[in-house]
Amino acid sequence: MPWYTKGLLWGGITVIVLLLAGGAYQFFVTFQRTKNYALAGEWALQGAVKLGLVFWPLALLLVLCALGLAWWQRK
């Protein structure tokens, strides 16, 4: 597998995990307040989308860092 494929793969996985973590946090916080699964799920989706829209430069930086690490560790 080429070095840039590894970098994009790990960078993409990192970004997806961070979005899922943000959505899960929003879900649990909302569910504790409202005890409503539907509302908590809706707010979690909105929270993950907002996180993605606000922090896209950070996500791009993470992908670029993963690409740089993959290039540095190539054989």
N, C-alpha and C positions, 0 to 999 in steps of 0.2 A: 504494500500500500504506500503510495507517495506521501511525502512529509506533509504537504499542504492538505491532503485529505484527512490525515490524523488531526491536524490543527483545527480544521473546520468542524470535524466531528466532535472533538472535545469542547471546543468553544460553543457550539450549538447545544450540546448536552448541558453545559454549565448554565447557559441562558435559560433553557427550558426548565431546569431544576429550580432556578431562582424565581421564575414566574410561578411555578407550581407552589413553591414555598410561600410566596406572597399571597396567592389565592387561598391556600390552606389556612394561613394565619387569619386572613379576613373572614373566612368561613367560621372558624372556631370563635373568634371574637364576636361576630354577629349572632351566632347561634347561642352563645352564653347570655347575650342580652335579650334576645327575642324568643328563644325556644321554638323557632320556626325554620324547618329545613329548607323550604322553598325560598324564603327571603334570604337566608344565609347563603344558599347556592347562587342566587342572583347577584348578591353583593360580592361574593367571592370572585365570580366571573368579571364583574366590573372592576374589582380591585386588581386582578391580574392584568386586565387590559390597560388600566390606568398606569400600573407599574411599567408595563411594556412601552407605553407612549411617553412617559416621563423619563424613564431611564434608558432609552434606546442608545444614547451615546456611550453609556457605561457598558451596555451589552456589546456594542461594536468594539469597544476597547478590550473587553474580555476575549472576544473572538480574535482580535489582532494579537493579543498577548499569547493566546493558545497557538496561533500560527507561528509567532516568533519562537516559542518554546519548541514547537515541532521542528522548525528549521534548525534551531541550535542543536537539537538532539538527533538530527538525521545521521544516517550511517553512510 
